[in-house]
């Protein structure tokens, strides 16, 4: 699948990753004056003052600000602070770098115990480092992005963040975790596959596409081609399967697992389909985007909350009995 990287601009990537564009007149007053604070839930509920998406947004803000305020010391200081925050949640395992979530998280009425990992987290943090590189021209940030990307693409790392499922489809897995033993059977009933290494990996449409776009940004910025095979294989999976995200013509599903569960970002599903189609110029993806856009405009946009609530209720009625059969 050919990708014309020359057409993918900095602004295009920021829109695709939902990290911008940001008003370049913004500038930090000091290193703690973040453009986007860490999510309150991460601070209060998870006790984790780091989030990959917020990291990418803040790094993008610094890159934008640096174009107008080249000598502002606060930009360099804040870049160092953001690097420190990311470093505290970067775990090195056998020479590979993983963004680690240090909290348990409930999903599909099951629990991912800490720590858990994922291509989405690595990709968004790598994207943030690429923006810090743009803001400061410090090569160490490019190097850190490269290490995170290499972990996503590696076939030999201990915890694989990308994998081929039993249908021979290749995914950049948003969540990679060791399941609680008592929940393995339930998760398998949902369609979650247990791999030989003891990890389960959720196949989440929008997390997969976001990770693809992050890898494309690295390819564009660095000029290095080692991620090309991973990008192509994951794009081909989306070309084949993304149309299934439109669940029964009602709304956009969250994942292959528990397909009845609606994605919490219905418009996000449309936008990501659009950007992936633009990047690849793939006919199947272009047709999928057009159908997504029509479904959203005709049936979803005026009643998103009601549709999400109804879809979530339907998912609960369908899946929760699988965990505790009556």
Steps between C-alpha positions, in 0.01 A plus 500: 500500500669820382500803727603836359672651803576821310130590517474445877579833662565589863155656523341191343655275764391728784142492375513125447635439851266763655797685647452826314520735334581717801508880500869589466452810715477271805820475698581344837589732787704230673562127476182407689277730294364218283272564204294195605503377859528129568146352506336536838406133500865403459600722793217426744391147411814345357771695687690533173608849390561390143277425204635436146229704324549802729875460456459518123273805520739687729797411282309619194426828675872548568584425136243754386617761750866452411434619146402842635704518821830341403704608801246451774677315783172370635453291185827316559424462871153363436634258240737364767212472747281313252791269422541430870129420538510259206825343620344415837242286319735350244607147587792331329460126454780312326611809312153610390313805629139474617266766632361348817166571664541458875135451585230240456230580248151361450392416146221276368398426861844348559822637647840562350735478795803727507727537323359487150645617171393578145594624155271802542691616809838448335387671179354811663803538725728459199294765322552731795873444488502582129329830583756569775767439237330754275481748790860468619698333220642272771583165341447309826124543457514352150699210641239436772223504240694250292537260792127511577414440134748213471325332791166523317647349186725238660433132437751394765412710806377325814160673505375546145291812440408395145374157412327280244173353623344163425338647187845598368421868549777725629426747781675770696348408833376786717500288817740215578455341842513183706138410582376419845476116503135507602410717200682315222199290401271802499735708285538213258122482468514862385749398234819614671785271406745364758846486349772246573692757707211525748391846384168607356480773238192706417442582132361854518427674172579860590796412720645303211459786253644757743807281546536466121494878463763533774727261311441697181604820679822333612567380144440851366719673760789255517510370144568154645314214332513220758133554592378474140397133521308558823325804353404315183373187676286695746362721222406189301315367803301822519434489125352155551315547830430864583157497333388256773539777758160628385303262719172401334474847347435647848827637634875447497622210708797520734677177414497151353441375853153583628390649168172624647685750721495841325817705474494794740614726214250460218632800304854380567424182307399705196804727522750219538350317202535823303866555586599139441328508160683822414835358604465175306279600208352152538165456323354277770591748772367792295168319455491415869553864593219611269262246654607603851444866421152427365406285800621765742323788327176310435457304823750583773608862529175636643463234768850384594438476874176305461657263248802441724280439805273257313795315344678472835183367663459243223863394544451458874190287449685283250842461658468526877300174529797326333711585803253380762258258330159481660 
